[in-house]
């Protein structure tokens, strides 16, 4: 079976003052196309660090990260940035919408960064806002939205440029239980409809229940939960 994302011998450490802290140690895992995977772990276990390495935002101390046949760990920073912009969608705990842009402008932004002409970018952004039930909020600024609405805008922004891989960092962490369940149901629906590979880190067993597979990050290693 085809492996879309894999990493092996992945090691990453940081210094806290003069103390070296090992976050990942020879970690390895493989992910298939269209698979939705949740990674559980305590706060500080290295979940966000792992996403930063997979996306190419940060570089590992050692190891390889292969996404769609390319070893991101070996690419220069500029090439990693271009690959991330074109091929990866992000969903964050705190939404990370740009407050000075309208909802429509926020969702259009990934397309415009990838040089899609504005008329086409806006049409596609409107379609994705419609898919998350917010077509009528095109000219609204993020501060006028509820937390759940902001995260739905963030879902549209993450998916609008047809990424190969979606990375979600605690997507329900800033939402109440009911709103979190609504967002997770929508996220699962959209990613499966578009056959996208999704990797989500979370401390929430409820959010993880939507995944096809669950791993746990502990002591720098990934182990299967189910």
BAGUKE-658025 format. One record per residue (C-alpha): y, x, z; residue in three letters. Coordinates in steps of 0.02 Angstrom, whole numbers, padded with zeros to 5 digits, always signed. Example, Ala and Ser with C-alpha at 12.3 -4.5 7.8 and 13.67 -1.06 7.14 Angstrom:
<rs>
-00225+00615+00390ALA -00053+00684+00357SER 
</rs>
This chain:
<rs>
+00000+00000+00000UNK +00174+00062-00043UNK +00273+00146+00096UNK +00459+00111+00081UNK +00524+00201+00235UNK +00439+00339+00331UNK +00488+00478+00447UNK +00384+00612+00530UNK +00406+00754+00653UNK +00578+00681+00690UNK +00664+00772+00832UNK +00840+00749+00898UNK +00927+00814+01053UNK +01101+00810+01126UNK +01194+00911+01254UNK +01267+00821+01404UNK +01378+00956+01474UNK +01265+01108+01484UNK +01107+01004+01493UNK +01002+00978+01336UNK +00933+00801+01324UNK +00786+00770+01206UNK +00800+00594+01132UNK +00666+00599+00997UNK +00519+00718+00994UNK +00410+00730+00839UNK +00424+00542+00812UNK +00338+00465+00663UNK +00319+00293+00584UNK +00296+00207+00416UNK +00368+00042+00352UNK +00317-00062+00203UNK +00434-00150+00080UNK +00489-00320+00143UNK +00429-00286+00319UNK +00531-00343+00469UNK +00506-00225+00615UNK +00577-00229+00790UNK +00591-00075+00900UNK +00602-00111+01085UNK +00664+00012+01215UNK +00768+00030+01369UNK +00953+00070+01361UNK +00971+00256+01325UNK +00796+00273+01254UNK +00862+00330+01085UNK +00854+00170+00983UNK +01030+00183+00913UNK +01006+00369+00883UNK +00853+00328+00778UNK +00953+00207+00670UNK +01091+00336+00647UNK +00961+00461+00585UNK +00877+00339+00467UNK +01045+00288+00393UNK +01102+00467+00371UNK +01251+00446+00488UNK +01177+00587+00592UNK +01055+00726+00548UNK +00896+00767+00644UNK +00863+00935+00726UNK +00702+00937+00626UNK +00588+00820+00530UNK +00597+00717+00372UNK +00662+00541+00334UNK +00605+00464+00171UNK +00686+00305+00105UNK +00630+00240-00064UNK +00566+00411-00113UNK +00717+00513-00057UNK +00718+00631+00092UNK +00885+00589+00173UNK +00867+00732+00297UNK +00880+00857+00153UNK +01032+00779+00068UNK +01210+00847+00088UNK +01323+00735+00192UNK +01416+00669+00039UNK +01255+00613-00045UNK +01194+00532+00116UNK +01358+00436+00126UNK +01341+00372-00053UNK +01160+00323-00027UNK +01202+00232+00135UNK +01348+00139+00054UNK +01242+00079-00093UNK +01070+00055-00015UNK +01086+00013+00170UNK +01159-00138+00259UNK +01212-00132+00441UNK +01219-00265+00576UNK +01297-00216+00743UNK +01297-00286+00919UNK +01486-00303+00923UNK +01501-00369+00743UNK +01620-00229+00686UNK +01722-00343+00575UNK +01890-00271+00522UNK +02017-00377+00617UNK +02157-00357+00489UNK +02048-00424+00347UNK +02000-00605+00319UNK +01819-00661+00324UNK +01812-00657+00135UNK +01887-00483+00126UNK +01764-00419+00257UNK +01615-00482+00159UNK +01684-00421-00008UNK +01717-00246+00059UNK +01543-00168+00032UNK +01548-00224-00150UNK +01723-00156-00179UNK +01674+00010-00099UNK +01533+00016-00227UNK +01661-00013-00366UNK +01611-00191-00408UNK +01762-00274-00493UNK +01856-00388-00374UNK +01821-00554-00464UNK +01633-00522-00461UNK +01641-00457-00282UNK +01732-00612-00222UNK +01613-00731-00311UNK +01461-00646-00235UNK +01543-00640-00062UNK +01577-00827-00073UNK +01395-00859-00116UNK +01336-00760+00035UNK +01460-00844+00151UNK +01392-01009+00089UNK +01215-00949+00132UNK +01267-00922+00314UNK +01362-01086+00322UNK +01538-01014+00325UNK +01603-01045+00150UNK +01753-01137+00222UNK +01809-00985+00325UNK +01856-00873+00178UNK +02039-00852+00230UNK +02006-00852+00418UNK +02030-00694+00521UNK +01888-00636+00634UNK +01982-00670+00797UNK +01979-00856+00756UNK +01788-00859+00749UNK +01661-00880+00888UNK +01540-00739+00925UNK +01401-00826+00830UNK +01513-00855+00680UNK +01567-00673+00680UNK +01387-00616+00680UNK +01347-00734+00535UNK +01491-00655+00438UNK +01416-00486+00482UNK +01248-00543+00411UNK +01331-00592+00247UNK +01422-00425+00240UNK +01260-00329+00272UNK +01166-00418+00132UNK +01299-00445+00000UNK +01274-00279-00093UNK +01085-00303-00109UNK +01033-00160+00005UNK +00856-00093+00003UNK +00857-00075+00191UNK +00943-00173+00330UNK +00971-00089+00499UNK +01014-00202+00645UNK +01071-00128+00811UNK +01053-00258+00952UNK +01106-00401+00837UNK +01095-00530+00978UNK +01156-00416+01117UNK +01329-00495+01126UNK +01274-00676+01105UNK +01209-00809+01222UNK +01025-00857+01210UNK +01048-01011+01101UNK +01168-00927+00980UNK +01059-00773+00974UNK +00909-00878+00923UNK +01011-00959+00784UNK +01069-00790+00719UNK +00892-00717+00724UNK +00821-00868+00633UNK +00952-00848+00497UNK +00928-00659+00486UNK +00739-00678+00468UNK +00760-00815+00337UNK +00884-00718+00229UNK +00794-00551+00235UNK +00627-00631+00190UNK +00702-00736+00050UNK +00773-00577-00026UNK +00619-00472+00014UNK +00721-00342+00108UNK +00654-00215+00231UNK +00730-00241+00402UNK +00725-00122+00551UNK +00799-00193+00710UNK +00819-00108+00877UNK +00835-00220+01028UNK +00796-00238+01212UNK +00763-00424+01187UNK +00583-00484+01176UNK +00650-00648+01107UNK +00735-00561+00961UNK +00580-00454+00932UNK +00471-00610+00918UNK +00544-00641+00744UNK +00476-00476+00678UNK +00315-00445+00583UNK +00282-00291+00688UNK +00346-00227+00855UNK +00357-00045+00909UNK +00418+00028+01072UNK +00520+00187+01088UNK +00477+00279+01247UNK +00488+00463+01294UNK +00543+00508+01119UNK +00393+00427+01033UNK +00360+00262+00943UNK +00205+00166+00994UNK +00139+00001+00928UNK +00160-00154+01035UNK +00093-00279+00908UNK 
</rs>
